[in-house]
Amino acid sequence: MVSGPSGVGKDTLIKMLLKTTDGIYRSISATTRSPRPGEVDGSDYYFLSKEQFEQDILGGKFLEYAQYGPNYYGTPQEAVETRCLTGEDVLLEIEVQGAQEIKRKLPHAILVFLLPPSIEELERRLRNRGTDSEERILDRLSIAKKEIELVRLYDYKVVNSDINKAADELRCIVQAERLRVVN
Ligand code: 5GP
C-alpha cells in the first residue's frame, strides 16, 4: 500500500514503479469524486454516484472504504482477492485510515508512506496542479498535516524531493520485500 498527502506525487511514482517492475497489479479504487481532466473511468478510478457507492457498501463489495474530504473512496474486494490468490503483488494507493483497515485484515501487507520535502512545497505543488478550488486546497493541506503525523504506523517512508531517487527507493522496497523469508 502506498499512502501520502495529496500532491506528493503518488501517481507519478506509482506509474514509474509499474513501468520498471513486473508482477504488480494496481488496484482500481471506486470514488464519488468527479474525474479530473484526463482521468478515465475504469482506469484511474471507477467514478460512482454517492447512491451507487452506498449500495456497494451494503452489498459488501469493498475490502475497505473511507471518507476523505467530502467524498468516499473504496477498494473493490473481488479484484484484489483474485490477484492475491494467483500470487501477484497487489498495489493499493490509499489514504491512512483505509491502509490501517487493510493491515488489520491482511497483516502481511506492507505500508509505504510518501512524504513531501516540506508542507510549503506540498502547498506549492497543489497550487501548480491547478485542479482544486482554494477551499479544496486548504482542505487537502489540513488533511495532509494530520496524515503526516501518522507516518509512524507505516513500515517505510520515502521523501519525494527528487522524483528519480524516490522512484528508485520505492523499487528497492518492492525488491527487498520480495526477498523476505516468510516464517
Ligand atoms: P485523490 O482525490 O487525490 O485521487 O485521492 C484522495 C485520497 O484518497 C488519496 O489519499 C488517495 O490515496 C485516497 N484513496 C484513493 N483510493 C482509495 C481507496 O480505495 N481507499 C481509501 N481508503 N483511500 C483511497
Boltz pocket constraint, residues with backbone or C-beta under 6 A from the ligand:
constraints:
  - pocket:
      binder: B
      contacts: [[A, 2], [A, 3], [A, 4], [A, 5], [A, 6], [A, 29], [A, 30], [A, 33], [A, 64], [A, 65], [A, 66], [A, 68], [A, 73], [A, 74], [A, 75], [A, 76], [A, 93], [A, 94], [A, 95], [A, 96], [A, 97], [A, 98], [A, 99]]
      max_distance: 6.0
